[in-house]
Amino acid sequence: MTHLTDKIAEFVFEELSPSEMAGARQHLAECDDCRRQVAQLQHTYTILKATPDVEPPRPVIFEFEKPARLSRAWLWLSPAGAAIAASLLTAILMRPAPEPAPALDQVVVEQSREIEFLRTQVDYLERLQMAIRRDTMENTTSIQQLAEKTRVQTQD
């Protein structure tokens, strides 16, 4: 029998016919190289069976069959692709320049104005909150006084 090079996997998974399996076993008894390859595949298979199944990360792309060569129909695309790329590059280079970013001093001035505006609003809200607390305390005091009067009147 010839070397098992193309049939090692079939031998390991016992997918060969009984006569081929017998011939492969006989060949393995005589050939160190094939015996080593079978042992490596069995070892790899054992490790793979012992590892948990894991989903591959999303960016992994598996390519199984690549075309041997591009057909002649695709050869005209190379010059056309170059022309399209040159057109896009020209369009990008010819577009108007973006407006310059505001100067750092102007940004600082605008942010200072915004901060001052926010401080004014916070001060207003704090004063409003204090007025509400004061009114609440006055109302609480009035309610307590009314409750006391009512209690005294009901006792009489």
N, C-alpha and C positions, 0 to 999 in steps of 0.2 A: 504494500500500500504506500502511496505517496504521503508527504507530510500533511498534517491536519490543519494547516494554516487557515483555510477557508471554512473548515467545519468544526473548529474548536468549540464554538458556542453550542452547536447542535449536539456535540458529544457531551458537554457538561450538562446540558438540559435533557439529555437522553432522547433527542428527537430524530436520531438516525435509525435506519431500519436495523433489525437484529443482525443481519449479516455485516452491515457497515460498522455497527458497534463492536462486533467481534474483531473485525479487521483493525479498527482504531485501537482497541485494547492491545492487540498483538503488536501494532506499530509503536504504541507508547512504551511497551516493554523493552523495545530496542532503541528508541530515539530519545535522548536526553533533552534536546531542544523542545520538542513537542510536549514532553512531560512537564518541562518547566513552564511553558505557556499555559498548559491546562491547569497547573497548580496556581499560577498567577490569576487566571480567570476565576477559579474556584474561590480563591482568597478574596478577590474583589467582590464577587457575588455574596460571599458570607458577610463581608463588612457592610455592603449595601442593604442586605436583609436586616442587619442589626440596627441600622440607623433609622430614626423616625422620619416619616414623610414630611417634607418641608416644601412649602410653595416657593418657587423662585421669585426673586425681587422683580418688580414690574419692568424695569428697563432691560431685562435680559431678552434677547431676541435669538431664537434658534434658527439657523439656516441649514436645511437638509440637502437641498439640491441646488447647485449653482449651474447656470448654463455654461456649456463648454466654451462658447465664444458668442459674441454678438452677431446677430444676423446682419446682412447687408442693408436692410431697411433702416437700421439704427445708425448707420455711419453718417448720414446727412444731419443727424441731430447734433453732432459735435460742433460744426460751424454755426448752426442755427442757435445752439445754446450759447456759444461765445458772443454772437450778435445780440442776443437778448440780454446777456450779462453786461455787455458794453453799453447798451441802451439804458439799462437800469442805473448803472454807475453814472452815466452822463446826467440822467434826470436827478439823481441824488445830489450831484455836485452843482447843478444849475439852480437848485431851489434857493429861495431867498434865505439869507442868514437869519437865525432866530434873534429875537430881541435880547439885548444884553441883560443880564441879571441886574437887579437894582444894587446900587452901591451899598456897602456894609453900613455906612453911616445912616443912610436912608432907612434901612431895615431896623437899625437900633432906635431911631427916632419914632418910627411907626410902632414898634413894640413898647416903647416908653409911654406913648399916648394910650395904647391899649391897656397897659398896666394901670395907668392913672385913672382911666375910665372905670376899670374893674374895682379899684380901691374905692372910688366914689360910690359905686353901687353897693359894695359891701358895707360901707359906713351907713348908707341910707337904710339898708336892711337891718343892721344892728340897732339903729335908733327905732325903727318900726317894731322890732322884736321887744325892745325895752318898754316901749309904750304899751304894747299888748300885755306884757307881764304886769305892768303897773295897773292897767285897767282890770286885769284878771284878779289881782290882789284886792283892789277896791271892791269889785263885785263880790268876791269871797267874803270880805268883811261885811258888806251890806247884807248878804244872804245869812251870815251867822247872826247878825243883829236881829234880822226879821225872824229867824228861827227861835231865838231866845225870847223875843216879844210874844210870839205865838205860844210858846211853851208856858210862859208866865200867865198869859190870858186863859189858857185852857185849865190851868191849875186853880184859878180863882173860881 
